[in-house]
Amino acid sequence: MLLPPLPLPLWEGVIRAALLEDLGTAGDITTQALLKPGQRLTATFRARERGVLAGLEGARLAFTLLDPHCTFTPHKQDGAAIKPGDVLATVNAGAETVLAGERTALNLLSHLSGIATTTSQVVNAVSGTKARVCCTRKTLPGLRAVQKYAVRAGGGSNHRFRLDDAILIKDNHLALAGGDVIYALRAARAQAGHLVSIELEVDTLTQLETALSCNVADAYLLDNMPPATLRTAVSMIDGRAIAEASGGITPTNAAEIAGTGVDILSLGWLTHSVKALDIGLDID
């Protein structure tokens, strides 16, 4: 499946901030001390472990924002399966550009490829079920757009991007409503526009039964329920709304949870806690 590109401005904001953070006010003083006039370098990005690639556009911008005339050549595409030794991209530029952009490019490429790789593992684990693997808003500040892009590169889906995308009534919102599920749902529907979806987080089957009685929610977030309880919840919902499982989902138990019949598996750790994929940049 073709992976739609992320709009360029979303990459640029992240990369500009990262370069400013790294270069400080004086730039790369190590390279400045050793640089010979006119010196150019060619460097190669190589995979050091098996995984799924994501973030090449960010890596490119780490160099082209420093020197628009540098040459960045991708040899793989985001979403591609990669293995140790695979050449991912090459960059040719002045030595000061290659060395100044190196860490920003590698940090982002390794992090996003780690997200794509882990997402792919979970997607493969639930293959054969109807469940989709989904991320959440538990993203690192400033990186949400690119992290959610990496989830898509790994074959996953995205939950809402922002608080104004949809109404999601969670436990703290229910506390705001005095614990009254019916009031919370009806108040949300009265406020929501006709294109705004409403999802309710439920912790128990009793909460779910109450919520279903007023037939307002478009989706139910079934939080930290064991598989047997999830099966009962899916049966109760009976296709009237989306059933989303969340909490404690890992690659080892994802298949069992997906087998309960839920529509969505949402995993916050896909974006906030995954291990970076080992990728290196070697001077040729």
Secondary structure, DSSP 8 states (H G I E B T S, - for coil): -------HHHHHHHHHHHHHHHHTTT--HHHHHH--TT-EEEEEEEESS-EE---HHHHHHHHHTT-TT-EEEESS-TT-EE-TT-EEEEEEEEHHHHHHHHHHHHHHHHHHHHHHHHHHHHHHHTTTSS-EEE--S---TT-HHHHHHHHHHTT-B---SSTTTSEEE-HHHHHHTTT-HHHHHHHHHHHS-TT--EEEEESSHHHHHHHHTTT--SEEEEET--HHHHHHHHHHHTTSSEEEEESS--TTTHHHHHTTT-SEEE-THHHHS-----EEEEE-
